[in-house]
Amino acid sequence: MGVAETFDRSARSYDVSRRMLVPCFDGFYGSALDVLPGDRTRTLHVLDLGAGTGLLSMLVAAEYPRARFTLVDVAPGMLKIAHERFAAQAERFAFRVGDLASVELPSDVDCAISALAIHHLPAFEKAALSRRVFDALRPGGVFVNAEQVAGETEQEDAANHRTWREEARALGATEEDLSLADERMSEDQPSTVPEQLAWLSEAGFEEVACRFRHGMFAVLAGRKPLPQS
Ligand SMILES: C[S@@+](CC[C@H](N)C(=O)[O-])C[C@H]1O[C@@H](n2cnc3c(N)ncnc32)[C@H](O)[C@@H]1O
C-alpha cells in the first residue's frame, strides 16, 4: 500500500490519536510556531508541506489571523478533512494534491512549514526539497520542519522507538493504535538531524538550527538570507 492510501485509510481517526502518538505534542508543535515571525498581524503566505488534515496550519492560522495558506499533500482523503476544517475561512486556504518530490511550489512564500511528512521521502529528495523550498521562499522567509528523525546510531534509534512506545502507551495508546502506527512507520525513511541541517545549509539557508528535540521528534529550521545591501 502506498503512502497516500495508508494515510487516507486512517484520515478520519487521525486527529484524535495525535496527542497520544506524538507524546511531546505541545513542545514539538509549539517550537515550530516559535520559529515563525514575531509580528502576528502580518499578511503571510504560509506553505504547509504534507499538511494532512491541516493540524499544523490550524495552529498557525489561530496565531496569524491575516495569514493565507497553501496546503499540499499526496493523500486526497487527508486534504478533504483539512478542507472541511477550514470551510468557514475558505478565502484563506488553498489546497494542492501532489507529491512533495515533484509538486510545483508557489514562488511567493513567507513561511514554509511541515510536520511529520518529509521523512516519507528518500534522502536525495529531502535534500532536493530543501533547495526547492529555498527557491519558493521570499528573502527573509523561514522554513520550519517539525519532523520524525532517525537516531545517529542503531542503538539510539531503537532507544528512541522504545521511549516513544512507552510514552504513547502511558498516554492511552492501545496496542491497536501502536500497531497501526508501526504499519505507517514501516514506510518511513527518516534521516538524522545533522544530515538534515547540512541539507538546509547547502541549500543556502542561514540561522540553521535544531530548535527542539525529544527522541525521534525534532524541529529543524532555517531562514533565507535577505539580499546584501
Ligand atoms: C503524519 S501526517 C502529518 C500531517 C500534518 N502535517 C500533521 O502534522 O498532522 C503525514 C502526511 O504527509 C503526507 N505525505 C507523505 N508522503 C508525502 C509525499 N511524498 N508528498 C506529499 N505528502 C506526503 C501524508 O499523506 C500525510 O498526510
The ligand as an ORCA input file, in Angstrom:
! r2SCAN-3c Opt
* xyz 0 1
  C       1.798     12.095      9.837
  S       0.907     13.006      8.632
  C       1.234     14.671      9.154
  C       0.131     15.604      8.766
  C       0.243     17.013      9.357
  N       1.386     17.707      8.837
  C       0.264     16.967     10.863
  O       1.177     17.500     11.479
  O      -0.670     16.400     11.458
  C       1.931     12.856      7.208
  C       1.317     13.446      5.964
  O       2.309     13.502      4.948
  C       1.707     13.148      3.728
  N       2.745     12.687      2.801
  C       3.543     11.610      2.935
  N       4.361     11.499      1.883
  C       4.088     12.553      1.069
  C       4.597     12.979     -0.187
  N       5.575     12.307     -0.804
  N       4.065     14.084     -0.743
  C       3.062     14.773     -0.129
  N       2.546     14.401      1.060
  C       3.052     13.302      1.654
  C       0.716     12.065      4.094
  O      -0.276     11.894      3.107
  C       0.166     12.618      5.407
  O      -0.967     13.415      5.222
*
